[in-house]
């Protein structure tokens, strides 16, 4: 294998290691951060079981966003579902033979590439043309959206117009899972696509995309509204 294949293989491993290490480290920080005040978002459940059910519904159906803006909820939800379907489609590159379960996502995964790109464009337009979001948007917000657009755009171009040699891509992906490295395709679109995915994976635990994990530590959604039922003592008062 040439130097090109070695570098891309090492970068792939580094991206995964940085992502997992950063993700776990951030969750540990969230878990250790004191949250002594009862500040549930009302109307809230009265029990911890109800609070966890609300967290689950927020994670699966984005109900707080639905209450805020139905239009934003629509293309935000479409984005997440499309991203999931695209990931499931790409799992075929890491298995041989490919399980039937993954094969069921192959056709719908292609259409999900379109809806992913369209929803990202809508999210990008919101930050570009809404005065409120222009004011609160940071460079990292645009960075993540640009990466997602590059991933969706290059993926669709490779599928329909500039097909790389799929055997090399499959061999490279399988080699990563088996620690038997091989040189991937040298197609320019594939390199851009792969590097964009690596950058997104590295960025994931350090930006706002981490809301998928941080949600479970939310003091407003994860605590019951039981102040009127039982007395709450601030643990800091005992020091």
C-alpha positions as CSV (number, residue, x, y, z in Angstrom):
1,X,0.0,0.0,0.0
2,X,1.3,3.5,-0.9
3,X,1.8,6.5,1.4
4,X,-1.6,7.9,0.3
5,X,-3.5,4.9,1.7
6,X,-1.5,4.8,4.9
7,X,-2.2,8.5,5.6
8,X,-6.0,8.2,4.9
9,X,-6.2,5.1,7.1
10,X,-4.4,6.8,10.0
11,X,-6.6,9.9,9.7
12,X,-9.7,7.7,9.8
13,X,-8.6,6.0,13.0
14,X,-7.6,9.4,14.5
15,X,-11.0,10.9,13.7
16,X,-12.9,8.1,15.4
17,X,-10.6,8.1,18.5
18,X,-10.9,11.9,18.8
19,X,-14.7,11.7,18.4
20,X,-15.2,9.0,21.0
21,X,-12.7,10.4,23.5
22,X,-14.1,13.9,23.2
23,X,-17.7,12.7,23.4
24,X,-17.1,10.6,26.6
25,X,-15.1,13.4,28.2
26,X,-17.8,16.0,27.6
27,X,-20.5,13.6,29.0
28,X,-18.4,13.0,32.1
29,X,-18.2,16.8,32.6
30,X,-22.0,17.1,32.2
31,X,-22.6,14.3,34.7
32,X,-20.3,15.8,37.3
33,X,-21.7,19.4,36.9
34,X,-24.0,20.2,39.9
35,X,-27.5,21.1,39.1
36,X,-29.1,21.8,42.5
37,X,-31.9,24.1,41.4
38,X,-35.3,22.8,40.4
39,X,-35.9,24.6,37.1
40,X,-38.1,22.2,35.1
41,X,-39.6,23.5,31.9
42,X,-43.3,23.7,32.7
43,X,-45.7,22.1,32.3
44,X,-43.6,19.3,33.6
45,X,-44.2,15.8,34.9
46,X,-44.4,15.3,38.6
47,X,-42.2,12.1,38.7
48,X,-38.7,11.2,37.5
49,X,-40.3,8.5,35.3
50,X,-42.4,11.1,33.6
51,X,-39.4,13.4,33.2
52,X,-37.4,10.6,31.5
53,X,-40.3,9.9,29.2
54,X,-40.4,13.6,28.3
55,X,-36.6,13.4,27.6
56,X,-37.2,10.4,25.4
57,X,-39.9,12.1,23.4
58,X,-37.7,15.2,23.1
59,X,-34.9,13.0,21.7
60,X,-37.1,11.0,19.3
61,X,-39.7,13.5,18.2
62,X,-38.2,16.9,19.1
63,X,-41.4,18.0,20.8
64,X,-39.9,21.2,22.4
65,X,-38.9,22.4,18.9
66,X,-42.4,21.5,17.6
67,X,-44.0,23.8,20.2
68,X,-41.6,26.6,19.2
69,X,-41.9,26.4,15.4
70,X,-43.6,23.8,13.3
71,X,-41.7,24.8,10.2
72,X,-38.4,24.6,11.9
73,X,-39.4,21.3,13.4
74,X,-40.3,19.9,10.0
75,X,-37.0,20.5,8.2
76,X,-35.0,19.9,11.4
77,X,-36.7,16.5,11.8
78,X,-36.3,15.7,8.1
79,X,-32.6,16.5,8.4
80,X,-32.1,14.1,11.3
81,X,-34.1,11.2,9.8
82,X,-32.3,11.7,6.4
83,X,-28.9,11.7,8.1
84,X,-29.8,8.4,9.9
85,X,-30.9,6.8,6.6
86,X,-27.8,7.9,4.8
87,X,-25.6,6.4,7.6
88,X,-27.5,3.2,7.5
89,X,-27.0,3.0,3.7
90,X,-23.3,3.5,4.0
91,X,-22.9,0.6,6.5
92,X,-22.8,-1.7,3.5
93,X,-19.2,-0.7,3.0
94,X,-18.1,-2.1,6.4
95,X,-19.7,-5.6,6.0
96,X,-19.1,-8.6,3.8
97,X,-21.5,-10.2,3.1
98,X,-23.9,-7.3,3.7
99,X,-26.7,-8.2,6.1
100,X,-30.2,-8.1,4.6
101,X,-31.2,-5.5,7.3
102,X,-28.7,-3.0,5.9
103,X,-29.7,-3.8,2.3
104,X,-33.3,-2.5,3.0
105,X,-31.8,1.0,3.4
106,X,-30.1,1.1,0.0
107,X,-32.8,2.6,-2.1
108,X,-34.4,4.9,0.5
109,X,-30.9,6.0,1.5
110,X,-30.3,7.5,-2.0
111,X,-33.5,9.7,-1.7
112,X,-32.5,10.6,1.8
113,X,-29.4,12.1,0.3
114,X,-31.6,14.6,-1.5
115,X,-33.7,15.5,1.6
116,X,-30.5,15.8,3.7
117,X,-29.1,18.3,1.3
118,X,-32.4,20.3,1.0
119,X,-32.9,20.4,4.8
120,X,-29.3,21.6,5.3
121,X,-29.8,24.3,2.7
122,X,-32.9,25.4,4.6
123,X,-31.1,25.5,7.9
124,X,-28.3,27.4,6.2
125,X,-30.7,29.9,4.7
126,X,-32.3,30.4,8.2
127,X,-28.9,31.6,9.5
128,X,-28.2,33.7,6.4
129,X,-31.5,35.6,6.1
130,X,-33.1,35.7,9.5
131,X,-32.0,38.8,11.5
132,X,-32.4,36.9,14.8
133,X,-30.3,34.0,13.7
134,X,-27.7,36.1,12.0
135,X,-27.1,37.9,15.4
136,X,-26.7,34.6,17.4
137,X,-24.9,32.5,14.8
138,X,-21.2,31.8,15.2
139,X,-18.5,30.7,12.7
140,X,-18.8,27.1,14.0
141,X,-22.5,27.0,13.0
142,X,-21.7,27.8,9.4
143,X,-18.7,25.4,9.5
144,X,-20.9,22.4,10.4
145,X,-23.5,23.2,7.8
146,X,-20.9,23.7,5.1
147,X,-19.4,20.3,5.9
148,X,-22.8,18.7,5.7
149,X,-23.5,20.3,2.4
150,X,-20.2,19.1,1.0
151,X,-20.9,15.5,2.3
152,X,-24.4,15.4,0.8
153,X,-23.4,17.2,-2.5
154,X,-20.3,15.0,-3.2
155,X,-22.2,11.9,-2.2
156,X,-25.0,12.6,-4.8
157,X,-22.5,13.6,-7.5
158,X,-20.6,10.3,-7.0
159,X,-23.8,8.3,-7.1
160,X,-25.1,9.8,-10.3
161,X,-22.4,11.4,-12.4
162,X,-18.8,10.7,-11.3
163,X,-18.7,7.2,-10.0
164,X,-15.5,6.1,-8.3
165,X,-14.2,2.6,-8.4
166,X,-16.5,1.0,-5.8
167,X,-14.3,-2.0,-5.2
168,X,-11.4,0.1,-3.9
169,X,-13.8,1.9,-1.5
170,X,-15.2,-1.3,-0.2
171,X,-11.7,-2.8,0.2
172,X,-10.6,0.4,2.1
173,X,-13.6,0.4,4.4
174,X,-13.3,-3.3,5.2
175,X,-9.6,-2.9,5.8
176,X,-10.3,-0.3,8.4
177,X,-12.5,-2.6,10.4
178,X,-10.1,-5.5,10.1
179,X,-6.9,-3.5,10.6
180,X,-5.7,-4.6,7.1
181,X,-5.2,-1.3,5.3
182,X,-5.6,-0.9,1.6
183,X,-5.4,2.1,-0.7
184,X,-8.8,3.7,-1.3
185,X,-10.0,5.4,-4.5
186,X,-7.9,8.3,-5.8
187,X,-11.0,10.0,-7.2
188,X,-11.0,13.7,-6.2
189,X,-14.7,13.7,-5.3
190,X,-14.3,10.7,-3.0
191,X,-11.3,12.3,-1.3
192,X,-13.3,15.5,-0.6
193,X,-16.2,13.4,0.6
194,X,-14.1,11.3,2.9
195,X,-12.1,14.2,4.3
196,X,-15.4,16.1,5.0
197,X,-16.7,13.1,6.9
198,X,-13.5,12.9,8.9
199,X,-13.7,16.6,9.8
200,X,-17.3,16.3,10.8
201,X,-16.5,13.3,13.0
202,X,-13.7,15.2,14.7
203,X,-15.8,18.3,15.2
204,X,-18.8,16.5,16.6
205,X,-17.8,16.3,20.3
206,X,-16.6,19.9,20.4
207,X,-19.5,21.9,18.9
208,X,-23.2,22.2,19.0
209,X,-23.7,18.8,17.4
210,X,-23.1,17.3,20.8
211,X,-26.7,18.2,21.8
212,X,-27.5,14.6,21.0
213,X,-25.7,13.6,24.2
214,X,-26.0,16.8,26.2
215,X,-29.8,16.5,26.0
216,X,-29.9,13.7,28.6
217,X,-28.3,16.0,31.2
218,X,-30.8,18.9,30.6
219,X,-31.8,20.4,34.0
220,X,-35.0,21.8,32.4
221,X,-36.2,18.6,30.7
222,X,-34.8,15.9,32.9
223,X,-36.2,17.0,36.3
224,X,-39.7,16.6,37.6
225,X,-41.8,19.5,38.8
226,X,-42.3,18.2,42.3
227,X,-41.4,21.3,44.3
228,X,-44.9,21.5,45.7
229,X,-45.0,17.8,46.6
230,X,-41.8,17.4,48.6
231,X,-39.3,19.8,50.3
232,X,-36.1,20.3,48.4
233,X,-32.9,21.1,50.3
234,X,-30.0,22.7,48.5
235,X,-26.9,20.4,49.2
236,X,-24.7,23.5,49.3
237,X,-26.5,24.7,52.4
238,X,-25.1,21.8,54.4
239,X,-21.5,22.9,53.9
